[in-house]
Amino acid sequence: MLTARTLENKLSSLYKGGKIVGGVYLGTGQEALSASLGASLIKGRDCFSPLIRDQAGRTAFGEDMLDATRTHLGSARGPMRGRDGNIHRGRPHQGMPAMISHLGTAVSVISGMLIAKRMKGELDGIVGATSIGDGATSTGSFHEGLNMAAVENLPLVVVIADNQFAYSTPRNRQFACESLLERAVGYGVGGVEVDGTDLKATLAGMQQAVTSARQGFGPQLVVARLLRLCGHGEHDDASYVPQELRDSLMGRDCLEVGASQIIEDGLATAEDIEIWRKEAVEEVQEAVATAQRERGPDPYEEDWRATSVEGMQ
């Protein structure tokens, strides 16, 4: 969580300084939810399709920080070779498909990966997961993907960050149910609702869902109540968010809550956490400096094929 927050703060500064082309989207306030998901999965075995606010989950799942800095800064040595958008990066062969902007689409993508593993006899004990915002639950892709996963009884975990707004559209203009957890019953899948600002509660709920999916109980829906503590992207000032919502429990910073819980439980001291912060700053600075030294793609030298014959073997 600390590493993701530190990296994204740096990316925000680079964007505002004109060093990043395109958009920058932060996961400020959603790190506990995202990190809980990434940490509950097994890299090299499970599948994870992150969304735009999942830097903490990417980090917990084992993404190399250079993948993030190289992609944002357009380095030809990044996973997308400097050819794609800042957040549209991934390494499918390592279980992390590139992020798709079309809301809810990753539910079907991960379901397809799980079915492929089933067809090859490799699905035993594997979990596939993705995260979406509350706005994505209003799309056809979400419905079709989750319905198929339920019918096929796939070990899929879908995490919904109920952050109160789909960009600037409030949740009462998206759906009429009181809680998105009610949708789990309609699709015939398991479900759990957590306070996304509470690290301990979120970890417990996420581990429950992942364990249930891994043990063969079918798709699981995790709904987290929280608030996006930033705009939709760095181009958005989030002026549409009421102050009373910012002042509510949902407006708590999960990073501060998590640090307090870790200290209270005797898992680490305030001094330990400060050391982690300094280590994160050093790691981020080194990754950014490396990416800035590297050249971008040359259109005259670039192989524009998405997959080479060698890469398919």
ABEGO torsion letter per residue (X at the ends): XAAAAAAAAAAAAAAAAGABBEBBBBABGAAAAAAAAAAABBBGABBBBBBAAAAAAAAAAGBBAAAAAAAAAGBAABAAGGABBAABBBBAAAGBBBBBABBGAAAAAAAAAAAAAAAAGAABGBBBBBBBBAAAAABAAAAAAAAAAAAAGBBBBBBBBBAGBBEABBAAAABABABAAAAAAAAGBBBBBBBAABAAAAAAAAAAAAAAAAAGAEBBBBBBBBBBABBABAABAGAABBAAAAABAAABBAAAAAAAAAAAAGABBAAAAAAAAAAAAAAAAAAAAAAAABBBBBAAABBABABBAAAAX
